[in-house]
Amino acid sequence: MKTDKNTVIGFVLLGILFFAYFWYSSKQQNELLAMKQKQEDSIRRVQAASIKPGDTTLARLDSLKRDSATRLSAAGDFTTAAIGTEQLVSVENELMIVTFTNKGGQVKTVQLKKYKSGNGTPVLLSGSSELGYGINTSANQSSLSSNLFFTASAVAKNADGSQTLNFSLAAANGENIVHQYIIKPNEYMMDWNVSMTGADKLLSQGALNIQWKTATFQNEKTATYERQMSNICFSEGDNFDYISAKNERKFEKPVQWLSVVQQFFNTTLIAKNSFNGGQIQWARKTDSSNTLATADANLQMKLPVAASVSVPFQLYYGPSDYNILKKEAPEMDKIVNLGRDMYSFVRPINKYIIMPVFDFFAGFIKNYGWVILLLTLFIRLVTSWLTYSSYLSGAKMKVLRPELDALKKKFGSDQQGFAMEQMKLFREAGVNPLGGCIPALLQIPIFFALYSFFNSNIALRGQSFLWSPDLSTYDSIAHLPFTIPAFGDHVSLFTITAVATSFLISIYNMAMTPTQDNPALKYMPYIFPFMLLFIFNRLPSALTWYYTVSNLITLGLQFVIQNYIINHDKILAKIDEKRKAPKTKSKWQERYEQMTESQKKIQDLKNKTQNKK
């Protein structure tokens, strides 16, 4: 693309949009971090100071005794469930191994069979979680179900291939609670049915208050970037929404589901009959541990005041795979971030163009690096008319270069006079001065769409290509003993190739265009690739590989179009024909010329006034 003044403006706008996008994506992890760290440190200091070093054993025994007494008191009529020994039961299907605990009759951990974490161990979800609800254990006592010990049944295998596990909790007065879990074959979603006998006594006015406390842990290469990609998603009033920079949300409308999301995995609680309301508090961790974030949700559901009730829930523990999630519950596919908020305009591009084309190539090519190459070729083919239009505009500007140079000499420092004559020259020649930058700006949505797509596409996770062991994260060829601000502590080779090819394009463009008088405009094409070095170094290698291929295609197209397709003599002949043809001014041209002429008159008046003095 020819680098005239307007093309440089396009580059500047492109750079501003890039920084705005990455700032918006990364600022969420920096908000409130310092304050939360201070709070956590203060709590630790207070707790540590409250126990003398010599009394730790005695204090621990006293604490256990007090805890047991408290549990017995809170258990009321469920005294046999107050104290017990934790027992684990594992149920597995083709996709996961679910480990249940009798304490609370709940899920303890879920191991995903088809996925490995960044250190090679199996991906584990729900490693630190409590999911329960409050019940009236007697006339004046209450307890959380997650604090009581249930009795587990044997795992039953059903005719349809599913497996059922029941946890029961019985009181001396006949009240009874059953947690039924149904694990289906080849599914990450399980059913969780809560049945109560004596519900009119167990629940106050039919109010079921679910309490869900959970934490997410690192599964990717770096916890820092995985924290940045983490968030809370939910469906409120049958509409998708999420929080990322904020740390709490109060639900004013019915909630269909709530999901704690990592970069490529999520844990989701679904209420088939919807929650009536509630709230969630969520915070990213700020330390160097492998904990990503913590979430504390309180969700309310109003049930009929009856002796027996049954409440259907579902639990999803699995990958954030678009094709899987769109079948699970309405709006769950939007957990996969294909474009949100001010960048939601790229979601249709991903959904209806990028994803289908990517999946088509992946259907017969196993290596995803080559799939990305073919996807790049497809995108460049579709946008080739923009590329040709840009180069043609640059060729016209090149033909007019001698006349522009002559005008610069004629008007010297009179910028207003030069601008008027330049516009007149463009109009006579039929040249659009914005023709070089508009195509570049129109391709910005494609880049943003691919940024979202490559960051959220779990199919790229763990896929190696050339020197990159994982296309879903950066490829590191060197680890630095220090951290460079905005760059990181590593060197990504695909980032180097993307930046190097961008420099080659800039050098080629500068060689084909006249020297700029403004030093800022002269060196901007070189500054932009340098900016990319800091932007790209932490991004997925799939994106930097795409950018490298796209730049190589650009260099090839520039050479072929400029040397074998565009005929500069014909362009000059057409410009001469345009000059001879009758001219009509657009309203924009008329307003621009009027404005320029007014500014020139004001400048002339100022010059005359200064000369008189």
C-alpha positions in Angstrom: 0.0 0.0 0.0 1.4 3.4 -0.9 2.2 5.5 2.1 0.9 9.0 1.4 -0.2 11.4 4.1 -3.7 9.9 4.4 -2.3 6.4 4.5 -0.1 7.4 7.5 -3.2 8.8 9.1 -4.8 5.4 8.6 -1.8 3.8 10.3 -2.1 6.2 13.2 -5.8 5.5 13.7 -5.0 1.8 13.4 -2.4 2.0 16.1 -4.8 4.0 18.4 -7.5 1.4 17.9 -5.1 -1.4 18.6 -4.0 0.2 21.9 -7.5 1.1 22.9 -8.6 -2.5 22.3 -5.7 -4.1 24.3 -6.0 -1.5 27.0 -9.7 -2.3 27.3 -9.0 -6.0 27.4 -6.2 -5.8 30.0 -7.3 -3.1 32.3 -9.8 -5.4 34.0 -7.0 -7.3 35.7 -5.5 -4.2 37.2 -8.5 -2.7 38.9 -8.7 -3.0 42.7 -5.7 -5.3 42.8 -3.6 -3.2 45.1 -6.5 -2.7 47.5 -7.4 -6.4 47.6 -3.8 -7.4 48.2 -3.6 -5.0 51.2 -6.9 -6.5 52.5 -5.6 -10.0 52.2 -2.3 -9.1 53.8 -4.1 -7.4 56.7 -6.3 -10.4 57.3 -3.3 -12.7 57.4 -1.4 -10.5 59.8 -4.4 -10.3 62.2 -4.9 -14.0 62.1 -1.2 -14.7 62.6 -1.0 -12.3 65.6 -4.0 -13.8 67.3 -2.3 -17.1 68.1 0.9 -17.3 70.1 3.6 -19.6 68.6 3.7 -21.8 71.7 -0.1 -22.3 71.8 -0.8 -23.3 68.2 -1.4 -27.0 69.0 -3.6 -26.2 72.0 -5.5 -23.6 70.0 -6.0 -26.0 67.2 -7.5 -28.7 69.5 -9.7 -26.1 71.1 -10.9 -24.9 67.7 -11.8 -28.5 66.7 -13.8 -29.0 69.9 -15.6 -25.7 69.5 -16.3 -26.5 65.8 -17.8 -30.0 66.7 -20.0 -28.4 69.4 -21.2 -25.8 66.9 -21.9 -28.4 64.3 -23.9 -30.5 66.7 -25.9 -27.6 67.9 -26.6 -26.4 64.3 -27.6 -29.8 63.1 -30.7 -29.9 65.2 -32.8 -33.0 64.3 -30.0 -34.0 61.9 -27.5 -34.8 64.7 -26.2 -38.0 63.0 -25.1 -35.9 60.0 -23.3 -33.3 62.1 -20.0 -35.1 62.4 -18.6 -37.7 60.1 -15.8 -38.9 58.0 -15.5 -37.6 54.4 -16.0 -40.3 51.9 -15.4 -39.9 48.1 -17.3 -41.6 45.3 -16.1 -41.4 41.6 -18.3 -41.7 38.6 -16.9 -41.4 35.1 -18.0 -41.3 31.5 -16.0 -41.0 28.2 -15.2 -37.3 28.9 -14.7 -36.8 32.6 -14.2 -38.3 36.0 -16.4 -36.8 38.6 -15.5 -37.2 42.3 -18.3 -36.6 44.8 -18.0 -36.1 48.5 -20.6 -37.2 51.1 -19.9 -33.9 52.9 -22.7 -31.8 51.5 -23.6 -34.5 49.0 -21.8 -32.4 46.3 -19.2 -32.5 43.6 -15.6 -32.2 44.9 -13.5 -32.3 41.7 -14.0 -33.0 38.0 -11.1 -34.3 35.9 -11.4 -33.8 32.1 -10.0 -36.7 30.2 -9.3 -35.0 26.9 -7.4 -32.0 28.2 -4.0 -31.5 29.9 -3.0 -28.4 31.9 0.1 -26.3 31.1 2.3 -28.5 33.2 1.0 -31.8 31.6 -1.3 -32.9 34.4 -5.0 -33.5 33.8 -7.3 -30.5 33.9 -9.1 -30.3 37.2 -12.2 -28.2 37.8 -14.0 -27.3 41.0 -10.9 -28.1 43.1 -12.1 -25.7 45.9 -15.8 -25.4 45.9 -18.8 -25.4 48.2 -22.3 -25.6 46.8 -25.2 -25.8 49.2 -28.2 -24.1 50.7 -29.6 -23.3 54.1 -32.2 -25.5 55.9 -34.0 -25.4 59.2 -32.6 -28.3 61.2 -35.0 -27.6 64.2 -37.3 -24.9 65.5 -34.4 -22.6 66.4 -31.4 -23.9 64.5 -30.3 -23.9 60.9 -27.4 -25.2 58.9 -25.9 -25.2 55.4 -26.4 -28.5 53.6 -22.7 -28.3 52.6 -21.8 -28.7 56.3 -23.7 -31.9 56.8 -22.6 -35.5 56.0 -24.9 -37.3 53.6 -25.2 -41.0 53.0 -24.2 -42.1 49.5 -25.9 -44.9 47.6 -24.3 -47.3 45.2 -23.9 -46.0 41.6 -26.7 -47.3 39.5 -26.3 -47.8 35.7 -29.4 -47.1 33.7 -30.6 -48.6 30.4 -29.7 -45.4 28.4 -26.1 -45.6 29.5 -26.4 -42.9 32.2 -25.3 -43.4 35.8 -27.2 -42.2 38.9 -25.8 -41.5 42.3 -28.0 -40.5 45.3 -26.9 -38.7 48.5 -29.6 -38.8 51.3 -29.9 -36.9 54.5 -32.5 -38.0 57.0 -33.8 -36.5 60.3 -35.3 -38.3 63.3 -38.6 -36.6 62.7 -39.0 -38.0 59.1 -37.7 -35.0 57.2 -35.5 -36.1 54.3 -33.3 -34.6 51.6 -32.0 -36.4 48.5 -29.4 -35.1 46.1 -29.6 -37.1 42.8 -26.9 -36.8 40.2 -27.3 -38.2 36.7 -24.1 -38.5 34.6 -24.9 -39.1 30.9 -22.5 -40.8 28.4 -20.4 -38.4 26.3 -21.6 -35.3 28.1 -20.0 -32.7 30.3 -23.4 -31.7 31.7 -24.9 -33.6 34.6 -28.3 -33.3 36.2 -28.6 -32.4 39.9 -32.0 -32.9 41.4 -32.8 -31.8 44.9 -35.8 -33.5 46.6 -37.1 -32.6 50.0 -39.7 -34.3 52.2 -40.9 -31.9 54.9 -39.9 -28.9 52.8 -42.5 -26.7 54.4 -40.5 -27.1 57.7 -37.0 -27.3 56.1 -37.4 -24.0 54.2 -38.8 -20.8 55.5 -41.7 -19.6 53.4 -40.5 -21.8 50.6 -37.3 -19.8 50.2 -34.3 -21.8 48.8 -31.1 -19.9 49.2 -28.2 -21.4 47.2 -24.7 -20.5 48.3 -21.9 -21.2 45.9 -18.3 -20.5 46.8 -15.6 -21.6 44.4 -12.2 -20.8 43.2 -10.5 -21.3 39.8 -6.9 -22.5 39.3 -4.3 -22.2 36.6 -4.6 -24.6 33.7 -2.8 -22.7 31.0 0.9 -21.7 30.4 0.8 -18.5 32.5 -1.6 -17.6 35.3 -1.3 -13.9 34.5 -2.8 -14.1 31.0 -5.4 -16.7 32.1 -6.5 -14.4 34.9 -7.0 -11.7 32.3 -9.2 -13.9 30.2 -11.2 -15.1 33.2 -14.7 -13.6 34.0 -18.1 -14.3 35.3 -20.9 -15.0 32.8 -24.6 -15.4 33.3 -28.0 -15.3 31.8 -30.3 -12.7 33.5 -33.8 -12.2 32.1 -32.9 -14.6 29.3 -30.2 -12.2 28.1 -26.4 -12.9 28.3 -24.2 -10.6 30.3 -20.9 -10.8 32.2 -18.6 -9.0 34.6 -14.9 -8.8 34.2 -13.5 -5.5 35.5 -16.2 -5.2 38.2 -16.1 -7.4 41.3 -19.8 -7.8 42.1 -23.2 -8.0 40.5 -26.7 -7.9 42.0 -29.3 -9.7 39.9 -32.6 -7.8 39.6 -34.2 -10.2 37.1 -34.6 -14.0 37.0 -31.2 -15.8 36.5 -31.2 -18.9 34.2 -27.6 -19.8 34.8 -24.3 -18.6 36.3 -20.8 -19.5 35.1 -17.3 -19.1 36.5 -15.2 -18.9 33.4 -11.5 -19.4 32.8 -9.7 -18.9 29.5 -10.8 -22.2 28.0 -13.0 -23.9 30.6 -16.0 -23.0 32.7 -18.1 -24.3 35.6 -21.8 -23.5 35.2 -24.8 -23.8 37.6 -28.1 -24.0 35.7 -31.5 -23.6 37.3 -34.1 -25.1 35.0 -36.8 -23.1 36.7 -34.6 -20.0 37.1 -33.4 -18.2 40.2 -35.5 -15.3 41.3 -32.5 -13.1 42.1 -29.3 -12.9 44.0 -25.8 -11.5 43.8 -22.2 -12.6 43.2 -18.9 -11.3 44.4 -15.9 -12.1 42.3 -12.2 -11.1 42.5 -9.0 -12.0 40.6 -6.1 -13.1 42.8 -3.2 -10.7 42.9 -0.5 -13.0 44.3 1.9 -15.4 42.5 -0.1 -18.5 43.3 -1.9 -20.7 40.8 -5.3 -19.5 42.0 -6.9 -17.3 39.3 -10.0 -16.0 41.0 -12.6 -16.6 43.7 -16.4 -16.3 43.5 -19.0 -16.2 46.2 -22.6 -16.4 44.9 -25.9 -16.2 46.7 -28.9 -17.1 44.6 -32.6 -17.1 45.7 -35.4 -19.3 44.5 -39.0 -19.2 45.6 -40.6 -22.6 45.9 -44.2 -23.6 46.6 -44.8 -24.1 50.4 -45.5 -27.8 50.3 -44.6 -30.9 52.2 -42.6 -32.3 49.2 -40.7 -30.4 46.6 -38.2 -31.3 43.8 -35.9 -28.7 42.3 -34.1 -29.5 39.0 -30.6 -28.1 38.5 -27.8 -28.9 36.0 -24.0 -28.6 36.4 -21.6 -28.1 33.6 -17.9 -28.8 34.0 -16.0 -28.7 30.8 -14.5 -26.8 27.9 -15.7 -23.5 26.6 -16.3 -25.0 23.2 -18.8 -23.0 21.1 -20.3 -26.0 19.4 -20.8 -27.8 22.7 -22.2 -24.8 24.7 -24.7 -23.8 22.1 -26.5 -27.1 22.7 -26.5 -26.9 26.5 -28.6 -23.9 27.5 -29.8 -20.7 25.8 -27.1 -18.0 25.5 -24.4 -20.3 26.9 -22.5 -20.2 23.6 -21.7 -16.5 24.4 -19.4 -17.7 27.1 -17.0 -18.0 24.2 -15.8 -14.5 23.6 -16.2 -13.9 19.9 -16.6 -10.1 20.4 -18.3 -8.2 23.3 -19.3 -4.6 24.2 -17.7 -2.0 21.9 -16.3 -4.9 19.8 -19.5 -6.9 19.6 -19.6 -5.9 15.9 -17.0 -8.5 15.2 -19.0 -11.4 16.6 -21.1 -11.9 13.4 -17.8 -11.9 11.4 -16.5 -14.7 13.6 -19.8 -16.6 13.8 -20.7 -16.6 10.2 -17.4 -16.3 8.3 -14.2 -17.0 10.4 -15.5 -20.0 12.3 -17.2 -21.9 9.4 -14.2 -21.4 7.1 -11.8 -22.5 9.9 -13.9 -25.5 10.7 -14.1 -26.4 7.0 -10.3 -26.4 6.5 -9.8 -28.2 9.9 -12.1 -30.9 8.6 -9.5 -32.3 6.2 -6.2 -30.8 7.5 -5.0 -32.0 10.9 -2.3 -29.4 11.6 -3.9 -26.2 12.7 -0.9 -24.1 11.6 -1.7 -24.9 8.0 -5.4 -24.4 8.7 -4.5 -20.8 9.8 -2.5 -20.3 6.6 -5.4 -21.4 4.5 -7.7 -19.2 6.5 -5.4 -16.3 5.9 -5.3 -17.0 2.1 -9.1 -17.0 2.1 -9.4 -13.7 4.0 -6.9 -12.0 1.7 -8.7 -13.4 -1.4 -12.1 -12.0 -0.1 -10.5 -8.6 0.7 -8.4 -8.5 -2.5 -10.6 -5.8 -4.0 -9.7 -3.6 -1.1 -6.0 -4.4 -1.6 -6.1 -3.6 -5.3 -8.1 -0.4 -4.7 -5.4 0.7 -2.2 -2.5 0.0 -4.5 -4.3 1.7 -7.4 -4.8 4.8 -5.3 -1.1 4.7 -4.4 -0.2 4.4 -8.1 -2.2 7.4 -9.0 -0.5 9.4 -6.2 2.8 8.3 -7.6 1.9 9.6 -11.0 1.0 12.9 -9.6 4.1 13.2 -7.5 6.0 15.5 -9.9 3.1 17.9 -10.0 2.8 17.8 -6.2 6.5 18.5 -5.8 6.2 21.5 -8.1 3.3 22.9 -6.1 5.3 22.6 -2.9 8.1 24.6 -4.4 5.6 27.2 -5.8 3.8 27.8 -2.5 6.7 27.2 -0.1 5.5 27.9 3.4 2.0 28.9 2.3 0.3 25.7 3.4 -3.2 27.0 2.8 -2.5 27.9 -0.8 -0.9 24.5 -1.3 -3.8 22.7 0.2 -6.3 24.5 -2.2 -4.2 23.7 -5.3 -3.6 20.1 -4.1 -7.4 19.6 -3.8 -7.9 21.1 -7.2 -5.3 18.8 -8.7 -6.9 15.7 -7.1 -10.3 16.8 -8.4 -9.1 17.3 -11.9 -7.2 14.0 -11.9 -10.2 12.1 -10.3 -8.0 10.9 -7.4 -9.4 10.1 -4.0 -6.7 11.1 -1.4 -8.3 8.8 1.1 -8.1 5.8 -1.2 -4.9 4.5 0.4 -6.1 4.5 4.0 -9.8 3.5 3.8 -9.0 -0.1 2.7 -6.6 -0.4 5.7 -9.2 0.9 8.1 -11.9 -1.5 6.7 -9.6 -4.5 7.5 -9.4 -3.5 11.2 -12.6 -5.4 12.1 -11.1 -8.6 10.6 -8.0 -8.2 12.9 -10.2 -7.7 16.0 -12.4 -10.6 15.0 -9.3 -12.9 14.7 -7.9 -11.6 18.0 -11.1 -12.7 19.8 -11.3 -15.9 17.8 -7.8 -17.1 18.4 -8.0 -16.2 22.1 -11.1 -18.2 22.7 -10.8 -21.1 20.3 -10.1 -24.2 22.4 -9.4 -26.2 19.3 -6.0 -24.5 19.2 -5.1 -25.4 22.7 -2.1 -27.8 22.8 -1.7 -27.8 19.0 1.9 -27.5 18.0 3.2 -25.9 14.8 6.8 -25.4 13.7 8.6 -24.2 16.9 5.4 -23.3 18.8 4.2 -26.1 21.1 0.8 -24.5 21.7 -0.9 -22.1 19.2 -3.3 -20.9 21.9 -0.5 -19.1 23.7 2.7 -17.3 22.9 5.7 -19.2 21.6 8.8 -18.5 23.7 12.3 -19.0 22.2 14.1 -17.2 25.0 13.3 -16.5 28.6 14.7 -13.2 29.9 16.1 -12.9 33.5 14.1 -9.7 33.9 10.7 -8.3 32.9 10.5 -5.5 30.3 7.4 -3.3 31.0 4.6 -3.9 28.4 6.8 -6.6 26.8 7.2 -9.4 29.3 10.0 -11.7 30.3 10.2 -13.8 27.1 10.8 -13.4 23.4 8.2 -14.8 20.9 9.6 -15.8 17.6 6.3 -15.5 15.7 6.1 -12.0 17.1 9.6 -11.3 15.6 8.5 -12.6 12.2 5.3 -10.6 12.3 7.2 -7.4 13.2 10.0 -8.1 10.8 7.6 -8.5 7.8 5.8 -5.3 8.9 9.1 -3.5 8.7 9.7 -4.9 5.2 6.3 -3.6 4.1 7.1 -0.2 5.6 10.5 -0.1 3.9 9.0 -1.1 0.5 6.3 1.5 0.8 8.7 4.3 1.8 10.9 3.4 -1.2 7.8 3.8 -3.5 6.6 7.2 -2.1 8.0 10.7 -2.0 9.9 11.9 1.1 7.7 13.4 3.7 8.5 16.9 4.9 7.1 16.2 8.4 9.5 14.0 10.3 6.6 12.4 12.3 4.9 11.4 9.1 8.2 10.2 7.6 9.0 7.8 10.4 5.5 6.7 11.4 5.5 3.7 9.1 8.6 2.4 11.1 7.1 3.3 14.5 4.0 1.2 13.9 5.8 -2.1 13.5 7.8 -1.3 16.6 4.6 -0.8 18.5 3.4 -4.2 17.4 6.5 -5.8 19.1 5.0 -4.9 22.5 1.4 -5.6 21.5 2.0 -9.0 20.0 4.6 -10.6 22.4 2.1 -12.0 24.9 -0.6 -12.8 22.4 -1.4 -16.4 21.0 1.1 -17.6 18.4 -1.9 -18.4 16.2 -2.5 -14.7 15.8 1.1 -13.7 15.2 1.5 -16.6 12.7 -1.6 -15.3 10.9 -0.1 -11.8 10.9 3.2 -13.1 9.5 1.4 -15.0 6.7 -0.8 -12.0 5.9 2.3 -9.7 5.7 4.1 -12.1 3.4 1.0 -12.2 1.1 1.0 -8.4 1.2 4.6 -8.2 0.1 4.0 -10.6 -2.8 0.8 -8.8 -3.9 2.6 -5.4 -3.8 5.4 -6.7 -6.0 3.1 -8.4 -8.5 0.5 -5.7 -8.7 3.0 -2.8 -9.0 5.2 -4.5 -11.6 2.8 -6.7 -13.6 -0.8 -5.5 -13.2 -0.8 -1.7 -12.7 0.3 0.2 -15.9 1.4 3.6 -14.8 1.3 5.0 -18.4 -2.3 4.0 -18.7 -3.1 5.6 -15.3 -1.5 8.8 -16.5 -3.5 8.7 -19.7 -6.7 8.2 -17.8 -5.8 11.1 -15.5 -5.3 13.3 -18.6 -8.7 12.3 -19.8 -10.3 13.1 -16.5 -8.8 16.6 -16.6 -10.4 17.3 -20.0 -13.8 16.0 -18.9 -16.3 18.5 -17.3 -15.9 18.6 -13.5 -18.6 18.4 -10.8 -17.8 19.2 -7.2 -19.3 17.1 -4.4 -20.7 18.9 -1.4 -17.8 17.8 0.7 -15.3 19.2 -1.8 -17.2 22.5 -1.9 -17.3 22.8 1.9 -13.6 21.9 2.1 -12.6 24.5 -0.5 -14.7 27.1 1.2 -13.1 26.4 4.5 -9.6 26.4 3.0 -10.3 29.6 1.2 -11.6 31.3 4.4 -8.5 30.1 6.3 -6.3 31.5 3.6 -8.0 34.9 3.6 -7.6 35.0 7.4 -3.9 34.1 7.1 -3.3 36.7 4.4 -5.0 39.3 6.6 -2.7 38.4 9.5 0.3 38.6 7.3 -0.6 42.1 6.0 -1.2 43.3 9.6 2.2 42.0 10.7 3.9 43.6 7.7 2.3 47.0 8.5 3.7 46.8 12.0 
